[in-house]
Amino acid sequence: MIQVCDPPRTRQVRRLSAEEFCRLAQGEVSSVYRPRSEVLRMLTVGEVWGMYSTRGVPGAGCILLPMDADVAAAAALRRFLGWNRTSGGYFLTPAAGPDGHAAETLAPLLAAAAARQEFLARQRARWAVVECAAEELIPLYLRQGFALRAIRPLDSLAPCFLLQAGCLAQNVPPVWLPLADRVHIAILLARGYAALESRESPQGTVLALYPV
């Protein structure tokens, strides 16, 4: 007997309203989305991209912000990177929501948000911020063309991975380090290296760091 089933519903990535994102952020433990007043400031100057979960409620979302936004995360990035490296640029905040760490949800969401970011930035600076508590998401960002450039706290925020789009590696063999070895990764990042690739090993995720 052949059983004919309806095709599964495709969940589309789309822009979320401020109200929808606030519902996502209500249960969010990320320090980037605290306090609530800061989230509201971010929503007034940025765009929210997200996906609904299979339960029909907002499942994951992130905010695309201009680098010159008057919010804590943008100000911290400007202080660290310098205005000459951020002028006119855009950055992605960490994914929020109950599905924000699910690879099957974040991969299409990140692809759509990164494409929108590239359109708005028009060859200017493009960065992304991922809190260190979500290190398992780093390979997804690397596959979208981001490169890990720094590990540091942003102002009063928790320690974060800072990732930059459009990095070009020098034609030399990479240094492979486990993602869990943050001390040695941070040392190489401070020397001008960037992590551009990743692979899985019996010891977990390892990163390929190149001088850029």
N, C-alpha and C positions, 0 to 999 in steps of 0.2 A: 504494500500500500504506500502510495506517495502522499505525503502530507505537505500541503502548500501553506506557508506562513507569510504573514505580512512582513515586509522588510523593516528592520529596526529604525526607529526615528533618529534622524541625524541632528545632533545638537550643534547649532550654529554659533560661532563667535560673533558677538555684536556689541555695540555700545550699550552700557548700562546707565540707567538714570542715577542721580545722586541718592534717591531713596533706596534703590536696589542695592547700591554699594554699601550704604549705611547698614542695611540688614546683614550683609556679609561681614562687615567689620564689627558688629555687635559682639560676636563671640570670638573675635580675633585676639590672640595673645601677643602678636607682633608689636614691638615697641614703636615701629614706624607709624602704626595706626592708633597711637595714644598720645595725647588725650583726644577726646572726641572733637574738641574745637579745632585741633590741628587737621583732622580729617576733613572737616567742613571747609577749611581754608584751601586744602589741596583740591577739593572737588570744584571750587569756584574758578580755579585757573587751569585745571587739567581735564583730560578725557579719561573715561573709565571704559575698559574693554573687559568683557567677561563671558562666561558661559553658564547656562542653567544646568542643574544636576538632573539626573533621571527622575528625581522626585518632583520636578517642576518648580523648583525654587532656585534662586541664585546660588551657584556652587563654587565659583572661583572668579576672581577679577583682579585687575591691577590698574593703577593710575599712570597715565602718561603725562609727565609734567615738563614744562620748559625749565631750563637751567636757571633762568633769572626769576623764578617764582619766589614770592615772599613766604616761604615755608621753611621749616627747620632742616629738612633733609637736603633741599636745594642749596640752602646757605652753607651747610656743612660741606657739600661737594665743591662749592665755589672756593671755600677757604682752603680745602685740600688740593684741588687741582689748579687753582688760579683762574682768573677771569679770562685770560687769553686762550685757555683750553676749554672753556665752557660757553663762551658767548654765542648766543643763538642756538644752542644745542637743546636736546631733550633727553630725559632719562625715564626709565621704567621703575616703578616701586615694586617691592616684593609682592608675590601673589598672595591674596587674602582669600579666606573662606574655607569651608570644610573640605573642598576638593582641591585646594591650592597646592597640595604636595603630591597629587595624583598625576603621574606622568601622562596617562591617556587624556587627561583634561588639560594639563598645562602645555603640552606640546602644540596643539593647534591654537590655543590662546596666545602663547608666546609668539608663534609665527605671525599671527594676525597683528598683534600689538607691535612687533618689531617692524613689520612692513609699513604700518601707519607711522611709526617713529621715523623711519627712513624717509618717507614722503614729506613729513613736516620739517625735518632737520635740513633737508636739501644740502647734503654733503658737509654739514656742520657736525659738531660733536654729538655722539650717541653713546649713552651709558646705561647700565642697569645695576640695580642694587638687590642683593640677595642676603638675607640674614644668615649668619653662620649656623644657626640651628637647622637650616634647610640645605645643608651641603650636598645632599643627594640630588638636588636639582641642577647642580653646576653643569653636568654633561649635556642637559637639554639646552642650556644657554650657549654652550660651545658649539653645538650643532646648528644654532641659529646665527653663527658668525660673530658672537661675542668672544672676547678674550679676557681671562682673569688678570687684572692689573694690580690689585691691592687687597689687603685684608686689614681692616681698621675700623674702630668705632666711628660713627658719624655723630658728632656733637654728643648729646646725651643718649643717643640710640645705642642699641646692642651692637656688638662687633658684626661687621658686614663684609661680604665679598663685593668688590667693585669691579664691574666688567665693562669693557669698552668695545664697541663695534668698529670694524674696519682696520684692525691691526695687521700689519704685514711682518712676517718673521724673516730674519736673516737666514741665508741658505747654509745653515750649520746643523749638525745633529742635535736633537733636543736632549734635555735632561729630564728623565722620568722620575717622578716622586709620588708617593701615595698621597691622596687628598687629605688623609688624616694627619700627615706630617706638616702641620701648618707652620711650625717654626722655620723649617728649611725652605718651604715655599715662600714665606714672607721675606726671607733673606734674599732669595733670587728675584722676587718681584721688586724689592727695593733697589736692586742692581740693574734694573731695566729689562728684566725678563717678563714674559707674558705666557700664561697657559692657554694654548690654542687647541689642544686635542685632549681626549681622554680615552681610556679603555678599561675594561673590567679585568681583574686578575684575582687569583685566590686570596690575595690580601685586601681586596676591595678595589675601589676606583683609584687609578693612577693617572696623573696629569703629565702631559708633555710641555715643558717650558722652553721657549726660545727667546733669544735676545731680539728686541724689536727696536 
